[in-house]
């Protein structure tokens, strides 16, 4: 009974939490830079509980050893994100519009569409560009998908992805408030799609990405490993990378060529990997 209720409410409650946080932050004039880390902690805690209540696969739970490595990568990802934020803030002060160019009511949906499109295109390019794949492929090394290893990234991959999307929104002229609202939505969705939870969005999955779709993105079968969007899956429809159908699940997740990248526990080798000459490293398709 509890499991059935959790499966139905998992995503709606997450989105409701994001909405309430956004409204409260704007209404009470809280500092977005202080709210965003709290949102991250809340999302991680919420999804970690759901992974135990309604797990998709119990053998995908991280071991203690894996958690230690995942924590190292999570810290590196946070550093990459902070560096990206610093770069964007500095550039916007010089190049950005002095005032928002659109009414706030129009900013949110447009910022969401443009921001998610930018995220989709950067992510897809990271799978097709040889050098960017050497950064992004680090995220695909684990042979399981769970909320903890969503933070397994190369620090430069995080820096590039966040810089491009945030800079795109800011330079277009969206307000800091709309960038914040879209940012916490993308953050929550990004961890949600990676969670090892047994939920089904049904028809809604054609608009919003969910774990069912994102597991296919991590499939070792590159023919089904589309789904580059982690927020609005409509872009996968637009660009022909939507491969999911009801009941379709990956046989295995991870790299099609595991020898192409260092193991997750080899942090030093992973950080240096983009500059190493490895014959087997190829971008996925």
MARMARSE-394289 format. One record per residue (C-alpha): residue number from 1; residue in one letter; y, x, z. Coordinates in Angstrom, 1 decimal, decimal comma. Layout:
N
NUM; A; Y; X; Z
...
END
This chain:
285
1; X; 0,0; 0,0; 0,0
2; X; 2,4; 2,7; 1,0
3; X; 1,5; 4,7; -2,1
4; X; 2,1; 1,8; -4,4
5; X; 5,5; 1,1; -2,9
6; X; 6,4; 4,8; -3,1
7; X; 5,5; 5,0; -6,8
8; X; 7,8; 2,0; -7,6
9; X; 10,7; 3,1; -5,5
10; X; 10,6; 6,9; -5,9
11; X; 13,0; 7,1; -8,9
12; X; 15,3; 4,1; -8,1
13; X; 15,9; 5,5; -4,6
14; X; 16,7; 8,9; -6,0
15; X; 19,2; 7,5; -8,4
16; X; 20,7; 5,3; -5,7
17; X; 21,1; 8,3; -3,5
18; X; 23,0; 10,1; -6,3
19; X; 25,2; 7,1; -6,9
20; X; 26,1; 6,6; -3,2
21; X; 26,8; 10,3; -2,8
22; X; 29,1; 10,3; -5,9
23; X; 31,0; 7,2; -4,7
24; X; 31,4; 8,5; -1,1
25; X; 32,6; 11,9; -2,3
26; X; 35,2; 10,4; -4,6
27; X; 36,3; 7,8; -2,1
28; X; 36,6; 10,1; 0,9
29; X; 37,9; 13,1; -1,1
30; X; 35,1; 15,3; 0,1
31; X; 34,9; 18,8; -1,4
32; X; 32,4; 18,8; -4,3
33; X; 31,5; 22,4; -3,7
34; X; 30,3; 21,5; -0,2
35; X; 28,6; 18,3; -1,2
36; X; 26,5; 19,8; -4,1
37; X; 24,4; 22,1; -1,9
38; X; 23,7; 19,2; 0,5
39; X; 22,6; 17,1; -2,5
40; X; 20,2; 19,9; -3,5
41; X; 18,7; 20,1; 0,0
42; X; 18,3; 16,3; 0,2
43; X; 16,7; 16,1; -3,3
44; X; 14,3; 19,0; -2,4
45; X; 13,3; 17,4; 0,9
46; X; 12,8; 13,9; -0,6
47; X; 10,6; 15,1; -3,5
48; X; 8,6; 17,5; -1,2
49; X; 7,7; 14,5; 0,9
50; X; 6,8; 12,4; -2,1
51; X; 4,5; 15,2; -3,4
52; X; 2,4; 14,8; -0,3
53; X; 2,5; 10,9; -0,3
54; X; 1,9; 10,3; -4,0
55; X; 0,7; 13,6; -5,5
56; X; -0,2; 13,8; -9,2
57; X; -2,7; 16,6; -8,6
58; X; -3,5; 17,9; -5,2
59; X; -4,5; 21,3; -6,7
60; X; -0,9; 21,7; -7,9
61; X; 0,4; 22,0; -4,4
62; X; 1,8; 25,5; -3,9
63; X; 0,0; 27,9; -1,6
64; X; 1,8; 29,8; 1,1
65; X; 1,8; 32,9; -1,1
66; X; 3,2; 31,0; -4,0
67; X; 5,9; 29,4; -1,8
68; X; 7,1; 32,9; -0,8
69; X; 7,5; 34,0; -4,4
70; X; 9,1; 30,7; -5,4
71; X; 11,6; 31,1; -2,6
72; X; 12,6; 34,5; -4,0
73; X; 13,2; 33,0; -7,4
74; X; 15,0; 30,1; -5,9
75; X; 17,5; 32,4; -4,3
76; X; 17,9; 34,3; -7,6
77; X; 18,5; 31,0; -9,4
78; X; 21,2; 30,1; -6,9
79; X; 22,9; 33,4; -7,5
80; X; 22,8; 32,8; -11,2
81; X; 24,3; 29,4; -10,8
82; X; 27,0; 30,7; -8,5
83; X; 27,9; 33,4; -11,1
84; X; 28,0; 30,8; -13,8
85; X; 30,3; 28,6; -11,7
86; X; 32,6; 31,5; -11,0
87; X; 32,9; 32,3; -14,7
88; X; 33,5; 28,7; -15,7
89; X; 36,2; 28,2; -13,0
90; X; 38,0; 31,4; -14,2
91; X; 37,9; 30,4; -17,9
92; X; 39,0; 26,8; -17,3
93; X; 42,0; 27,9; -15,3
94; X; 43,1; 29,8; -18,4
95; X; 41,8; 27,7; -21,3
96; X; 41,3; 24,2; -19,8
97; X; 43,4; 21,1; -20,1
98; X; 45,9; 20,6; -17,3
99; X; 45,1; 17,0; -16,9
100; X; 42,1; 14,8; -17,8
101; X; 42,4; 13,4; -21,4
102; X; 40,4; 10,2; -20,8
103; X; 40,4; 7,4; -18,2
104; X; 37,9; 8,1; -15,5
105; X; 35,9; 4,9; -16,4
106; X; 35,2; 6,5; -19,8
107; X; 34,7; 10,0; -18,5
108; X; 31,5; 9,5; -16,7
109; X; 29,3; 8,0; -19,5
110; X; 30,8; 10,4; -22,1
111; X; 30,5; 13,4; -19,8
112; X; 26,8; 12,4; -19,2
113; X; 26,1; 12,1; -22,9
114; X; 27,8; 15,3; -23,9
115; X; 26,5; 17,3; -20,9
116; X; 22,9; 16,2; -21,4
117; X; 23,2; 16,9; -25,1
118; X; 24,5; 20,4; -24,3
119; X; 21,7; 20,9; -21,8
120; X; 19,1; 19,7; -24,4
121; X; 20,4; 22,0; -27,2
122; X; 20,6; 25,1; -24,9
123; X; 17,0; 24,4; -23,6
124; X; 15,6; 23,9; -27,1
125; X; 17,3; 27,0; -28,4
126; X; 15,8; 29,0; -25,5
127; X; 12,4; 28,1; -26,9
128; X; 13,2; 29,1; -30,4
129; X; 15,4; 32,2; -30,0
130; X; 13,3; 35,3; -29,5
131; X; 15,5; 36,9; -26,9
132; X; 16,4; 33,7; -25,0
133; X; 12,7; 32,9; -24,8
134; X; 12,1; 36,2; -23,0
135; X; 14,5; 34,8; -20,3
136; X; 13,3; 31,2; -20,3
137; X; 9,6; 31,9; -20,7
138; X; 9,7; 33,1; -17,0
139; X; 9,9; 29,4; -16,0
140; X; 6,7; 28,6; -18,0
141; X; 4,5; 31,3; -16,4
142; X; 3,1; 29,1; -13,5
143; X; 0,0; 27,2; -14,3
144; X; 1,0; 24,2; -12,2
145; X; 4,2; 22,0; -12,1
146; X; 5,8; 21,1; -8,8
147; X; 9,2; 20,8; -7,3
148; X; 9,0; 24,2; -5,6
149; X; 8,5; 26,2; -8,8
150; X; 11,3; 24,5; -10,6
151; X; 13,3; 27,4; -9,3
152; X; 11,1; 30,0; -11,0
153; X; 13,7; 31,2; -13,5
154; X; 15,2; 34,5; -14,7
155; X; 18,6; 34,8; -13,2
156; X; 20,2; 35,3; -16,6
157; X; 18,5; 32,1; -17,9
158; X; 20,2; 30,1; -15,2
159; X; 23,5; 31,8; -15,8
160; X; 23,5; 31,1; -19,6
161; X; 22,3; 27,5; -19,3
162; X; 24,8; 26,5; -16,6
163; X; 27,7; 28,4; -18,1
164; X; 27,3; 26,7; -21,5
165; X; 27,0; 23,1; -20,1
166; X; 29,7; 23,3; -17,5
167; X; 32,1; 25,2; -19,8
168; X; 31,6; 22,6; -22,5
169; X; 32,5; 19,7; -20,3
170; X; 35,5; 21,5; -18,7
171; X; 37,0; 22,7; -21,9
172; X; 36,7; 19,3; -23,6
173; X; 39,0; 18,1; -20,8
174; X; 36,8; 16,2; -18,4
175; X; 38,0; 16,1; -14,8
176; X; 36,4; 18,1; -12,1
177; X; 35,3; 14,8; -10,5
178; X; 33,4; 13,7; -13,6
179; X; 31,8; 17,1; -13,9
180; X; 30,7; 16,9; -10,3
181; X; 29,2; 13,4; -10,8
182; X; 27,3; 14,4; -13,9
183; X; 26,3; 17,7; -12,3
184; X; 24,5; 16,1; -9,3
185; X; 22,8; 13,6; -11,6
186; X; 21,5; 16,4; -13,8
187; X; 20,5; 18,4; -10,6
188; X; 18,5; 15,4; -9,2
189; X; 16,9; 14,6; -12,5
190; X; 16,0; 18,3; -13,1
191; X; 14,0; 18,5; -9,9
192; X; 12,6; 14,9; -10,3
193; X; 11,0; 15,7; -13,7
194; X; 9,4; 18,8; -12,2
195; X; 7,9; 17,0; -9,2
196; X; 4,1; 16,8; -8,7
197; X; 4,3; 13,1; -8,1
198; X; 2,3; 10,2; -9,6
199; X; 5,0; 7,9; -11,0
200; X; 5,3; 6,1; -14,2
201; X; 8,7; 5,1; -15,7
202; X; 7,2; 3,0; -18,4
203; X; 9,7; 1,9; -21,1
204; X; 12,5; 3,4; -19,1
205; X; 11,0; 6,8; -19,9
206; X; 12,4; 6,5; -23,5
207; X; 15,9; 6,7; -22,0
208; X; 15,4; 8,8; -18,8
209; X; 13,1; 11,7; -18,5
210; X; 10,4; 11,6; -15,9
211; X; 7,5; 13,8; -14,6
212; X; 5,0; 12,3; -17,2
213; X; 7,2; 13,6; -20,0
214; X; 8,1; 16,9; -18,6
215; X; 4,5; 17,9; -17,8
216; X; 3,9; 17,8; -21,6
217; X; 6,8; 20,2; -22,0
218; X; 4,9; 22,7; -19,9
219; X; 1,7; 22,1; -21,9
220; X; -0,2; 25,1; -23,3
221; X; -0,7; 23,0; -26,4
222; X; 2,6; 23,7; -28,3
223; X; 2,0; 20,8; -30,6
224; X; 2,8; 18,4; -27,7
225; X; 5,2; 20,5; -25,8
226; X; 8,4; 18,9; -26,8
227; X; 10,6; 17,0; -24,3
228; X; 13,4; 19,5; -23,8
229; X; 15,6; 16,9; -22,1
230; X; 15,3; 16,8; -18,3
231; X; 17,8; 13,9; -17,9
232; X; 18,3; 11,7; -20,9
233; X; 15,1; 11,6; -23,0
234; X; 16,9; 9,8; -25,7
235; X; 17,9; 13,2; -27,2
236; X; 14,2; 13,9; -27,7
237; X; 14,0; 10,8; -29,8
238; X; 17,1; 11,7; -31,8
239; X; 15,9; 15,3; -32,5
240; X; 12,2; 14,5; -33,0
241; X; 10,8; 16,2; -29,9
242; X; 9,5; 13,1; -28,1
243; X; 5,7; 13,4; -28,0
244; X; 4,7; 11,3; -25,0
245; X; 2,7; 8,1; -25,3
246; X; 1,2; 6,0; -22,4
247; X; -1,7; 7,9; -20,9
248; X; -1,0; 11,2; -22,6
249; X; -1,4; 14,2; -20,2
250; X; -1,6; 17,9; -20,8
251; X; -5,0; 19,5; -20,5
252; X; -3,4; 22,7; -19,0
253; X; 0,1; 23,9; -18,3
254; X; 1,6; 27,3; -18,5
255; X; 2,0; 29,8; -21,3
256; X; 0,0; 29,6; -24,5
257; X; -0,2; 33,4; -24,2
258; X; -0,3; 34,3; -20,5
259; X; -0,3; 38,1; -21,3
260; X; 3,2; 37,8; -22,8
261; X; 5,0; 37,7; -19,4
262; X; 4,5; 39,4; -16,0
263; X; 2,9; 37,2; -13,3
264; X; 5,3; 35,2; -11,2
265; X; 4,6; 37,5; -8,2
266; X; 5,8; 40,6; -10,2
267; X; 9,5; 39,9; -9,6
268; X; 10,8; 43,3; -10,6
269; X; 8,8; 43,4; -13,9
270; X; 10,0; 39,8; -14,6
271; X; 13,7; 40,7; -14,2
272; X; 13,3; 43,6; -16,5
273; X; 11,0; 41,8; -19,0
274; X; 13,8; 40,8; -21,5
275; X; 14,4; 44,5; -22,3
276; X; 10,7; 45,6; -22,4
277; X; 8,9; 45,9; -25,7
278; X; 6,0; 43,5; -25,6
279; X; 4,3; 42,7; -28,8
280; X; 2,9; 39,3; -27,7
281; X; 6,1; 37,8; -26,5
282; X; 7,0; 35,0; -28,9
283; X; 9,2; 31,9; -28,5
284; X; 7,3; 28,7; -28,3
285; X; 7,8; 26,0; -31,0
END
